């Protein structure tokens, strides 16, 4: 999870990713950020995020994104 937080902080260091659960809803991260996140997650964790998993619910918080990464790592 720490690695994921570091990736997120590289995009928007002012956000408290430990508590924020409205990253998409509040337009904190945008589509360009999502593309960057997908690429960084692929590089860092060696997982590919399938297109059907690129939904707001999976990117609205660091916790939701981490759960996605863990699920993909288990597959």
PDB file of N, CA, C and O in Angstrom:
ATOM      1  N   UNK A   1       0.826  -1.201   0.000  1.00  0.00           N
ATOM      2  CA  UNK A   1       0.000   0.000   0.000  1.00  0.00           C
ATOM      3  C   UNK A   1       0.864   1.257   0.000  1.00  0.00           C
ATOM      4  O   UNK A   1       0.512   2.250  -0.637  1.00  0.00           O
ATOM      5  N   UNK A   2       1.992   1.223   0.708  1.00  0.00           N
ATOM      6  CA  UNK A   2       2.866   2.398   0.762  1.00  0.00           C
ATOM      7  C   UNK A   2       3.348   2.807  -0.619  1.00  0.00           C
ATOM      8  O   UNK A   2       3.434   3.995  -0.932  1.00  0.00           O
ATOM      9  N   UNK A   3       3.667   1.804  -1.452  1.00  0.00           N
ATOM     10  CA  UNK A   3       4.123   2.107  -2.811  1.00  0.00           C
ATOM     11  C   UNK A   3       3.023   2.803  -3.602  1.00  0.00           C
ATOM     12  O   UNK A   3       3.287   3.741  -4.355  1.00  0.00           O
ATOM     13  N   UNK A   4       1.791   2.341  -3.428  1.00  0.00           N
ATOM     14  CA  UNK A   4       0.660   2.945  -4.113  1.00  0.00           C
ATOM     15  C   UNK A   4       0.457   4.385  -3.650  1.00  0.00           C
ATOM     16  O   UNK A   4       0.223   5.270  -4.473  1.00  0.00           O
ATOM     17  N   UNK A   5       0.543   4.627  -2.359  1.00  0.00           N
ATOM     18  CA  UNK A   5       0.411   5.992  -1.826  1.00  0.00           C
ATOM     19  C   UNK A   5       1.487   6.897  -2.426  1.00  0.00           C
ATOM     20  O   UNK A   5       1.210   8.049  -2.763  1.00  0.00           O
ATOM     21  N   UNK A   6       2.692   6.392  -2.559  1.00  0.00           N
ATOM     22  CA  UNK A   6       3.781   7.184  -3.155  1.00  0.00           C
ATOM     23  C   UNK A   6       3.465   7.533  -4.608  1.00  0.00           C
ATOM     24  O   UNK A   6       3.728   8.652  -5.048  1.00  0.00           O
ATOM     25  N   UNK A   7       2.909   6.591  -5.343  1.00  0.00           N
ATOM     26  CA  UNK A   7       2.516   6.856  -6.729  1.00  0.00           C
ATOM     27  C   UNK A   7       1.455   7.953  -6.765  1.00  0.00           C
ATOM     28  O   UNK A   7       1.542   8.890  -7.559  1.00  0.00           O
ATOM     29  N   UNK A   8       0.458   7.826  -5.899  1.00  0.00           N
ATOM     30  CA  UNK A   8      -0.599   8.833  -5.838  1.00  0.00           C
ATOM     31  C   UNK A   8      -0.053  10.201  -5.442  1.00  0.00           C
ATOM     32  O   UNK A   8      -0.445  11.218  -6.014  1.00  0.00           O
ATOM     33  N   UNK A   9       0.848  10.227  -4.470  1.00  0.00           N
ATOM     34  CA  UNK A   9       1.420  11.502  -4.008  1.00  0.00           C
ATOM     35  C   UNK A   9       2.245  12.167  -5.096  1.00  0.00           C
ATOM     36  O   UNK A   9       2.367  13.392  -5.119  1.00  0.00           O
ATOM     37  N   UNK A  10       2.814  11.376  -5.999  1.00  0.00           N
ATOM     38  CA  UNK A  10       3.575  11.975  -7.096  1.00  0.00           C
ATOM     39  C   UNK A  10       2.653  12.745  -8.041  1.00  0.00           C
ATOM     40  O   UNK A  10       3.097  13.651  -8.746  1.00  0.00           O
ATOM     41  N   UNK A  11       1.376  12.384  -8.055  1.00  0.00           N
ATOM     42  CA  UNK A  11       0.401  13.090  -8.892  1.00  0.00           C
ATOM     43  C   UNK A  11      -0.142  14.337  -8.200  1.00  0.00           C
ATOM     44  O   UNK A  11      -0.206  15.413  -8.796  1.00  0.00           O
ATOM     45  N   UNK A  12      -0.532  14.179  -6.933  1.00  0.00           N
ATOM     46  CA  UNK A  12      -1.136  15.282  -6.163  1.00  0.00           C
ATOM     47  C   UNK A  12      -0.666  15.186  -4.715  1.00  0.00           C
ATOM     48  O   UNK A  12      -1.352  14.591  -3.884  1.00  0.00           O
ATOM     49  N   UNK A  13       0.479  15.757  -4.405  1.00  0.00           N
ATOM     50  CA  UNK A  13       1.045  15.610  -3.056  1.00  0.00           C
ATOM     51  C   UNK A  13       0.217  16.261  -1.950  1.00  0.00           C
ATOM     52  O   UNK A  13       0.408  15.946  -0.776  1.00  0.00           O
ATOM     53  N   UNK A  14      -0.683  17.149  -2.300  1.00  0.00           N
ATOM     54  CA  UNK A  14      -1.463  17.863  -1.284  1.00  0.00           C
ATOM     55  C   UNK A  14      -2.629  17.046  -0.726  1.00  0.00           C
ATOM     56  O   UNK A  14      -3.252  17.459   0.253  1.00  0.00           O
ATOM     57  N   UNK A  15      -2.931  15.909  -1.323  1.00  0.00           N
ATOM     58  CA  UNK A  15      -4.099  15.113  -0.926  1.00  0.00           C
ATOM     59  C   UNK A  15      -3.729  14.132   0.180  1.00  0.00           C
ATOM     60  O   UNK A  15      -2.653  13.534   0.161  1.00  0.00           O
ATOM     61  N   UNK A  16      -4.641  13.974   1.151  1.00  0.00           N
ATOM     62  CA  UNK A  16      -4.480  12.971   2.201  1.00  0.00           C
ATOM     63  C   UNK A  16      -5.121  11.676   1.706  1.00  0.00           C
ATOM     64  O   UNK A  16      -6.319  11.456   1.887  1.00  0.00           O
ATOM     65  N   UNK A  17      -4.324  10.836   1.090  1.00  0.00           N
ATOM     66  CA  UNK A  17      -4.831   9.608   0.485  1.00  0.00           C
ATOM     67  C   UNK A  17      -5.257   8.568   1.506  1.00  0.00           C
ATOM     68  O   UNK A  17      -5.979   7.630   1.170  1.00  0.00           O
ATOM     69  N   UNK A  18      -4.823   8.722   2.741  1.00  0.00           N
ATOM     70  CA  UNK A  18      -5.216   7.786   3.791  1.00  0.00           C
ATOM     71  C   UNK A  18      -6.700   7.923   4.128  1.00  0.00           C
ATOM     72  O   UNK A  18      -7.339   6.946   4.517  1.00  0.00           O
ATOM     73  N   UNK A  19      -7.245   9.120   3.982  1.00  0.00           N
ATOM     74  CA  UNK A  19      -8.634   9.349   4.381  1.00  0.00           C
ATOM     75  C   UNK A  19      -9.564   9.726   3.226  1.00  0.00           C
ATOM     76  O   UNK A  19     -10.779   9.564   3.347  1.00  0.00           O
ATOM     77  N   UNK A  20      -9.036  10.212   2.139  1.00  0.00           N
ATOM     78  CA  UNK A  20      -9.883  10.682   1.034  1.00  0.00           C
ATOM     79  C   UNK A  20     -10.505   9.497   0.291  1.00  0.00           C
ATOM     80  O   UNK A  20      -9.806   8.581  -0.143  1.00  0.00           O
ATOM     81  N   UNK A  21     -11.826   9.536   0.158  1.00  0.00           N
ATOM     82  CA  UNK A  21     -12.513   8.486  -0.594  1.00  0.00           C
ATOM     83  C   UNK A  21     -13.415   9.073  -1.681  1.00  0.00           C
ATOM     84  O   UNK A  21     -14.411   8.472  -2.084  1.00  0.00           O
ATOM     85  N   UNK A  22     -13.030  10.268  -2.140  1.00  0.00           N
ATOM     86  CA  UNK A  22     -13.790  10.945  -3.194  1.00  0.00           C
ATOM     87  C   UNK A  22     -12.858  11.473  -4.284  1.00  0.00           C
ATOM     88  O   UNK A  22     -13.070  12.563  -4.814  1.00  0.00           O
ATOM     89  N   UNK A  23     -11.844  10.710  -4.611  1.00  0.00           N
ATOM     90  CA  UNK A  23     -10.857  11.167  -5.597  1.00  0.00           C
ATOM     91  C   UNK A  23     -11.488  11.454  -6.954  1.00  0.00           C
ATOM     92  O   UNK A  23     -11.147  12.443  -7.601  1.00  0.00           O
ATOM     93  N   UNK A  24     -12.396  10.603  -7.381  1.00  0.00           N
ATOM     94  CA  UNK A  24     -13.082  10.798  -8.663  1.00  0.00           C
ATOM     95  C   UNK A  24     -14.230  11.793  -8.488  1.00  0.00           C
ATOM     96  O   UNK A  24     -14.366  12.740  -9.264  1.00  0.00           O
ATOM     97  N   UNK A  25     -15.048  11.570  -7.467  1.00  0.00           N
ATOM     98  CA  UNK A  25     -16.233  12.406  -7.241  1.00  0.00           C
ATOM     99  C   UNK A  25     -15.874  13.886  -7.108  1.00  0.00           C
ATOM    100  O   UNK A  25     -16.605  14.749  -7.594  1.00  0.00           O
ATOM    101  N   UNK A  26     -14.758  14.177  -6.456  1.00  0.00           N
ATOM    102  CA  UNK A  26     -14.357  15.567  -6.245  1.00  0.00           C
ATOM    103  C   UNK A  26     -13.368  16.064  -7.300  1.00  0.00           C
ATOM    104  O   UNK A  26     -12.767  17.126  -7.144  1.00  0.00           O
ATOM    105  N   UNK A  27     -13.205  15.294  -8.367  1.00  0.00           N
ATOM    106  CA  UNK A  27     -12.310  15.667  -9.473  1.00  0.00           C
ATOM    107  C   UNK A  27     -10.884  15.926  -9.027  1.00  0.00           C
ATOM    108  O   UNK A  27     -10.197  16.779  -9.589  1.00  0.00           O
ATOM    109  N   UNK A  28     -10.439  15.194  -8.019  1.00  0.00           N
ATOM    110  CA  UNK A  28      -9.053  15.317  -7.567  1.00  0.00           C
ATOM    111  C   UNK A  28      -8.133  14.651  -8.580  1.00  0.00           C
ATOM    112  O   UNK A  28      -7.074  15.182  -8.916  1.00  0.00           O
ATOM    113  N   UNK A  29      -8.549  13.479  -9.065  1.00  0.00           N
ATOM    114  CA  UNK A  29      -7.807  12.851 -10.155  1.00  0.00           C
ATOM    115  C   UNK A  29      -8.706  12.837 -11.392  1.00  0.00           C
ATOM    116  O   UNK A  29      -9.917  12.633 -11.309  1.00  0.00           O
ATOM    117  N   UNK A  30      -8.067  13.062 -12.537  1.00  0.00           N
ATOM    118  CA  UNK A  30      -8.813  13.113 -13.796  1.00  0.00           C
ATOM    119  C   UNK A  30      -8.390  11.950 -14.692  1.00  0.00           C
ATOM    120  O   UNK A  30      -7.624  11.081 -14.276  1.00  0.00           O
ATOM    121  N   UNK A  31      -8.883  11.943 -15.896  1.00  0.00           N
ATOM    122  CA  UNK A  31      -8.610  10.823 -16.806  1.00  0.00           C
ATOM    123  C   UNK A  31      -7.124  10.688 -17.115  1.00  0.00           C
ATOM    124  O   UNK A  31      -6.618   9.573 -17.243  1.00  0.00           O
ATOM    125  N   UNK A  32      -6.425  11.805 -17.236  1.00  0.00           N
ATOM    126  CA  UNK A  32      -4.978  11.735 -17.467  1.00  0.00           C
ATOM    127  C   UNK A  32      -4.279  11.090 -16.269  1.00  0.00           C
ATOM    128  O   UNK A  32      -3.373  10.275 -16.442  1.00  0.00           O
ATOM    129  N   UNK A  33      -4.697  11.450 -15.066  1.00  0.00           N
ATOM    130  CA  UNK A  33      -4.127  10.843 -13.859  1.00  0.00           C
ATOM    131  C   UNK A  33      -4.390   9.341 -13.831  1.00  0.00           C
ATOM    132  O   UNK A  33      -3.529   8.564 -13.419  1.00  0.00           O
ATOM    133  N   UNK A  34      -5.567   8.938 -14.265  1.00  0.00           N
ATOM    134  CA  UNK A  34      -5.903   7.513 -14.268  1.00  0.00           C
ATOM    135  C   UNK A  34      -5.007   6.754 -15.226  1.00  0.00           C
ATOM    136  O   UNK A  34      -4.527   5.667 -14.905  1.00  0.00           O
ATOM    137  N   UNK A  35      -4.778   7.324 -16.405  1.00  0.00           N
ATOM    138  CA  UNK A  35      -3.866   6.684 -17.362  1.00  0.00           C
ATOM    139  C   UNK A  35      -2.475   6.562 -16.754  1.00  0.00           C
ATOM    140  O   UNK A  35      -1.830   5.522 -16.881  1.00  0.00           O
ATOM    141  N   UNK A  36      -2.013   7.611 -16.100  1.00  0.00           N
ATOM    142  CA  UNK A  36      -0.707   7.589 -15.441  1.00  0.00           C
ATOM    143  C   UNK A  36      -0.679   6.533 -14.345  1.00  0.00           C
ATOM    144  O   UNK A  36       0.283   5.771 -14.239  1.00  0.00           O
ATOM    145  N   UNK A  37      -1.726   6.483 -13.530  1.00  0.00           N
ATOM    146  CA  UNK A  37      -1.810   5.487 -12.455  1.00  0.00           C
ATOM    147  C   UNK A  37      -1.743   4.067 -13.002  1.00  0.00           C
ATOM    148  O   UNK A  37      -1.022   3.223 -12.470  1.00  0.00           O
ATOM    149  N   UNK A  38      -2.495   3.808 -14.063  1.00  0.00           N
ATOM    150  CA  UNK A  38      -2.504   2.473 -14.661  1.00  0.00           C
ATOM    151  C   UNK A  38      -1.096   2.078 -15.099  1.00  0.00           C
ATOM    152  O   UNK A  38      -0.657   0.952 -14.867  1.00  0.00           O
ATOM    153  N   UNK A  39      -0.408   2.998 -15.721  1.00  0.00           N
ATOM    154  CA  UNK A  39       0.959   2.731 -16.177  1.00  0.00           C
ATOM    155  C   UNK A  39       1.911   2.508 -15.003  1.00  0.00           C
ATOM    156  O   UNK A  39       2.705   1.567 -15.013  1.00  0.00           O
ATOM    157  N   UNK A  40       1.830   3.369 -13.999  1.00  0.00           N
ATOM    158  CA  UNK A  40       2.703   3.255 -12.828  1.00  0.00           C
ATOM    159  C   UNK A  40       2.433   1.966 -12.044  1.00  0.00           C
ATOM    160  O   UNK A  40       3.365   1.317 -11.571  1.00  0.00           O
ATOM    161  N   UNK A  41       1.165   1.603 -11.912  1.00  0.00           N
ATOM    162  CA  UNK A  41       0.807   0.365 -11.204  1.00  0.00           C
ATOM    163  C   UNK A  41       1.331  -0.840 -11.975  1.00  0.00           C
ATOM    164  O   UNK A  41       1.834  -1.796 -11.386  1.00  0.00           O
ATOM    165  N   UNK A  42       1.208  -0.784 -13.290  1.00  0.00           N
ATOM    166  CA  UNK A  42       1.738  -1.866 -14.114  1.00  0.00           C
ATOM    167  C   UNK A  42       3.243  -2.017 -13.897  1.00  0.00           C
ATOM    168  O   UNK A  42       3.741  -3.130 -13.726  1.00  0.00           O
ATOM    169  N   UNK A  43       3.961  -0.898 -13.904  1.00  0.00           N
ATOM    170  CA  UNK A  43       5.416  -0.928 -13.706  1.00  0.00           C
ATOM    171  C   UNK A  43       5.795  -1.397 -12.304  1.00  0.00           C
ATOM    172  O   UNK A  43       6.691  -2.225 -12.141  1.00  0.00           O
ATOM    173  N   UNK A  44       5.112  -0.867 -11.297  1.00  0.00           N
ATOM    174  CA  UNK A  44       5.475  -1.138  -9.905  1.00  0.00           C
ATOM    175  C   UNK A  44       5.077  -2.540  -9.443  1.00  0.00           C
ATOM    176  O   UNK A  44       5.846  -3.212  -8.755  1.00  0.00           O
ATOM    177  N   UNK A  45       3.877  -2.978  -9.821  1.00  0.00           N
ATOM    178  CA  UNK A  45       3.342  -4.234  -9.295  1.00  0.00           C
ATOM    179  C   UNK A  45       3.259  -5.351 -10.342  1.00  0.00           C
ATOM    180  O   UNK A  45       2.891  -6.483 -10.026  1.00  0.00           O
ATOM    181  N   UNK A  46       3.602  -5.020 -11.587  1.00  0.00           N
ATOM    182  CA  UNK A  46       3.565  -5.982 -12.687  1.00  0.00           C
ATOM    183  C   UNK A  46       2.175  -6.594 -12.846  1.00  0.00           C
ATOM    184  O   UNK A  46       2.029  -7.807 -12.998  1.00  0.00           O
ATOM    185  N   UNK A  47       1.163  -5.738 -12.810  1.00  0.00           N
ATOM    186  CA  UNK A  47      -0.213  -6.159 -13.069  1.00  0.00           C
ATOM    187  C   UNK A  47      -0.814  -5.237 -14.134  1.00  0.00           C
ATOM    188  O   UNK A  47      -0.548  -4.035 -14.166  1.00  0.00           O
ATOM    189  N   UNK A  48      -1.614  -5.823 -14.984  1.00  0.00           N
ATOM    190  CA  UNK A  48      -2.329  -5.045 -15.992  1.00  0.00           C
ATOM    191  C   UNK A  48      -3.770  -4.870 -15.528  1.00  0.00           C
ATOM    192  O   UNK A  48      -4.446  -5.841 -15.188  1.00  0.00           O
ATOM    193  N   UNK A  49      -4.226  -3.641 -15.518  1.00  0.00           N
ATOM    194  CA  UNK A  49      -5.606  -3.364 -15.124  1.00  0.00           C
ATOM    195  C   UNK A  49      -6.475  -3.473 -16.377  1.00  0.00           C
ATOM    196  O   UNK A  49      -6.337  -2.673 -17.302  1.00  0.00           O
ATOM    197  N   UNK A  50      -7.372  -4.467 -16.407  1.00  0.00           N
ATOM    198  CA  UNK A  50      -8.223  -4.632 -17.586  1.00  0.00           C
ATOM    199  C   UNK A  50      -9.206  -3.470 -17.736  1.00  0.00           C
ATOM    200  O   UNK A  50      -9.571  -2.811 -16.763  1.00  0.00           O
ATOM    201  N   UNK A  51      -9.619  -3.241 -18.970  1.00  0.00           N
ATOM    202  CA  UNK A  51     -10.516  -2.118 -19.265  1.00  0.00           C
ATOM    203  C   UNK A  51     -11.801  -2.163 -18.439  1.00  0.00           C
ATOM    204  O   UNK A  51     -12.310  -1.117 -18.038  1.00  0.00           O
ATOM    205  N   UNK A  52     -12.331  -3.358 -18.180  1.00  0.00           N
ATOM    206  CA  UNK A  52     -13.586  -3.443 -17.430  1.00  0.00           C
ATOM    207  C   UNK A  52     -13.418  -3.118 -15.946  1.00  0.00           C
ATOM    208  O   UNK A  52     -14.408  -2.989 -15.226  1.00  0.00           O
ATOM    209  N   UNK A  53     -12.178  -2.985 -15.485  1.00  0.00           N
ATOM    210  CA  UNK A  53     -11.918  -2.590 -14.089  1.00  0.00           C
ATOM    211  C   UNK A  53     -11.650  -1.083 -13.954  1.00  0.00           C
ATOM    212  O   UNK A  53     -11.475  -0.574 -12.846  1.00  0.00           O
ATOM    213  N   UNK A  54     -11.621  -0.384 -15.081  1.00  0.00           N
ATOM    214  CA  UNK A  54     -11.376   1.062 -15.048  1.00  0.00           C
ATOM    215  C   UNK A  54     -12.722   1.760 -14.871  1.00  0.00           C
ATOM    216  O   UNK A  54     -13.312   2.301 -15.806  1.00  0.00           O
ATOM    217  N   UNK A  55     -13.168   1.716 -13.628  1.00  0.00           N
ATOM    218  CA  UNK A  55     -14.446   2.313 -13.245  1.00  0.00           C
ATOM    219  C   UNK A  55     -14.212   3.222 -12.042  1.00  0.00           C
ATOM    220  O   UNK A  55     -13.270   3.004 -11.280  1.00  0.00           O
ATOM    221  N   UNK A  56     -15.054   4.234 -11.862  1.00  0.00           N
ATOM    222  CA  UNK A  56     -14.842   5.185 -10.760  1.00  0.00           C
ATOM    223  C   UNK A  56     -14.692   4.526  -9.392  1.00  0.00           C
ATOM    224  O   UNK A  56     -13.879   4.973  -8.583  1.00  0.00           O
ATOM    225  N   UNK A  57     -15.454   3.484  -9.121  1.00  0.00           N
ATOM    226  CA  UNK A  57     -15.409   2.844  -7.806  1.00  0.00           C
ATOM    227  C   UNK A  57     -14.010   2.317  -7.478  1.00  0.00           C
ATOM    228  O   UNK A  57     -13.624   2.286  -6.309  1.00  0.00           O
ATOM    229  N   UNK A  58     -13.260   1.910  -8.474  1.00  0.00           N
ATOM    230  CA  UNK A  58     -11.921   1.369  -8.243  1.00  0.00           C
ATOM    231  C   UNK A  58     -10.859   2.454  -8.085  1.00  0.00           C
ATOM    232  O   UNK A  58      -9.742   2.166  -7.654  1.00  0.00           O
ATOM    233  N   UNK A  59     -11.194   3.692  -8.429  1.00  0.00           N
ATOM    234  CA  UNK A  59     -10.215   4.776  -8.378  1.00  0.00           C
ATOM    235  C   UNK A  59     -10.625   5.900  -7.433  1.00  0.00           C
ATOM    236  O   UNK A  59      -9.959   6.935  -7.388  1.00  0.00           O
ATOM    237  N   UNK A  60     -11.700   5.722  -6.681  1.00  0.00           N
ATOM    238  CA  UNK A  60     -12.213   6.798  -5.828  1.00  0.00           C
ATOM    239  C   UNK A  60     -11.435   6.966  -4.528  1.00  0.00           C
ATOM    240  O   UNK A  60     -11.533   8.000  -3.868  1.00  0.00           O
ATOM    241  N   UNK A  61     -10.657   5.941  -4.159  1.00  0.00           N
ATOM    242  CA  UNK A  61      -9.829   6.045  -2.950  1.00  0.00           C
ATOM    243  C   UNK A  61      -8.591   5.180  -3.110  1.00  0.00           C
ATOM    244  O   UNK A  61      -8.557   4.261  -3.929  1.00  0.00           O
ATOM    245  N   UNK A  62      -7.589   5.484  -2.324  1.00  0.00           N
ATOM    246  CA  UNK A  62      -6.375   4.671  -2.333  1.00  0.00           C
ATOM    247  C   UNK A  62      -6.704   3.252  -1.893  1.00  0.00           C
ATOM    248  O   UNK A  62      -6.147   2.292  -2.426  1.00  0.00           O
ATOM    249  N   UNK A  63      -7.600   3.112  -0.931  1.00  0.00           N
ATOM    250  CA  UNK A  63      -7.981   1.785  -0.439  1.00  0.00           C
ATOM    251  C   UNK A  63      -8.649   0.966  -1.534  1.00  0.00           C
ATOM    252  O   UNK A  63      -8.330  -0.210  -1.704  1.00  0.00           O
ATOM    253  N   UNK A  64      -9.562   1.565  -2.272  1.00  0.00           N
ATOM    254  CA  UNK A  64     -10.239   0.851  -3.362  1.00  0.00           C
ATOM    255  C   UNK A  64      -9.246   0.455  -4.443  1.00  0.00           C
ATOM    256  O   UNK A  64      -9.316  -0.645  -4.990  1.00  0.00           O
ATOM    257  N   UNK A  65      -8.332   1.347  -4.744  1.00  0.00           N
ATOM    258  CA  UNK A  65      -7.312   1.057  -5.752  1.00  0.00           C
ATOM    259  C   UNK A  65      -6.388  -0.057  -5.271  1.00  0.00           C
ATOM    260  O   UNK A  65      -6.006  -0.928  -6.053  1.00  0.00           O
ATOM    261  N   UNK A  66      -6.031  -0.034  -4.000  1.00  0.00           N
ATOM    262  CA  UNK A  66      -5.185  -1.092  -3.441  1.00  0.00           C
ATOM    263  C   UNK A  66      -5.906  -2.443  -3.474  1.00  0.00           C
ATOM    264  O   UNK A  66      -5.288  -3.468  -3.763  1.00  0.00           O
ATOM    265  N   UNK A  67      -7.191  -2.448  -3.185  1.00  0.00           N
ATOM    266  CA  UNK A  67      -7.956  -3.695  -3.255  1.00  0.00           C
ATOM    267  C   UNK A  67      -7.968  -4.243  -4.675  1.00  0.00           C
ATOM    268  O   UNK A  67      -7.890  -5.455  -4.874  1.00  0.00           O
ATOM    269  N   UNK A  68      -8.063  -3.364  -5.657  1.00  0.00           N
ATOM    270  CA  UNK A  68      -7.999  -3.776  -7.054  1.00  0.00           C
ATOM    271  C   UNK A  68      -6.642  -4.409  -7.355  1.00  0.00           C
ATOM    272  O   UNK A  68      -6.573  -5.481  -7.955  1.00  0.00           O
ATOM    273  N   UNK A  69      -5.570  -3.748  -6.940  1.00  0.00           N
ATOM    274  CA  UNK A  69      -4.221  -4.266  -7.179  1.00  0.00           C
ATOM    275  C   UNK A  69      -4.072  -5.644  -6.520  1.00  0.00           C
ATOM    276  O   UNK A  69      -3.569  -6.578  -7.145  1.00  0.00           O
ATOM    277  N   UNK A  70      -4.502  -5.769  -5.281  1.00  0.00           N
ATOM    278  CA  UNK A  70      -4.397  -7.062  -4.586  1.00  0.00           C
ATOM    279  C   UNK A  70      -5.181  -8.152  -5.313  1.00  0.00           C
ATOM    280  O   UNK A  70      -4.717  -9.285  -5.436  1.00  0.00           O
ATOM    281  N   UNK A  71      -6.362  -7.803  -5.788  1.00  0.00           N
ATOM    282  CA  UNK A  71      -7.188  -8.770  -6.518  1.00  0.00           C
ATOM    283  C   UNK A  71      -6.487  -9.217  -7.796  1.00  0.00           C
ATOM    284  O   UNK A  71      -6.503 -10.400  -8.137  1.00  0.00           O
ATOM    285  N   UNK A  72      -5.880  -8.279  -8.494  1.00  0.00           N
ATOM    286  CA  UNK A  72      -5.177  -8.601  -9.732  1.00  0.00           C
ATOM    287  C   UNK A  72      -3.900  -9.405  -9.449  1.00  0.00           C
ATOM    288  O   UNK A  72      -3.522 -10.269 -10.240  1.00  0.00           O
ATOM    289  N   UNK A  73      -3.251  -9.125  -8.343  1.00  0.00           N
ATOM    290  CA  UNK A  73      -2.053  -9.883  -7.981  1.00  0.00           C
ATOM    291  C   UNK A  73      -2.402 -11.338  -7.663  1.00  0.00           C
ATOM    292  O   UNK A  73      -1.605 -12.240  -7.920  1.00  0.00           O
ATOM    293  N   UNK A  74      -3.589 -11.564  -7.107  1.00  0.00           N
ATOM    294  CA  UNK A  74      -4.015 -12.910  -6.754  1.00  0.00           C
ATOM    295  C   UNK A  74      -4.409 -13.744  -7.965  1.00  0.00           C
ATOM    296  O   UNK A  74      -4.401 -14.974  -7.911  1.00  0.00           O
ATOM    297  N   UNK A  75      -4.755 -13.067  -9.064  1.00  0.00           N
ATOM    298  CA  UNK A  75      -5.181 -13.808 -10.273  1.00  0.00           C
ATOM    299  C   UNK A  75      -4.020 -14.420 -11.019  1.00  0.00           C
ATOM    300  O   UNK A  75      -4.220 -15.068 -12.047  1.00  0.00           O
TER     301      UNK A  75
END
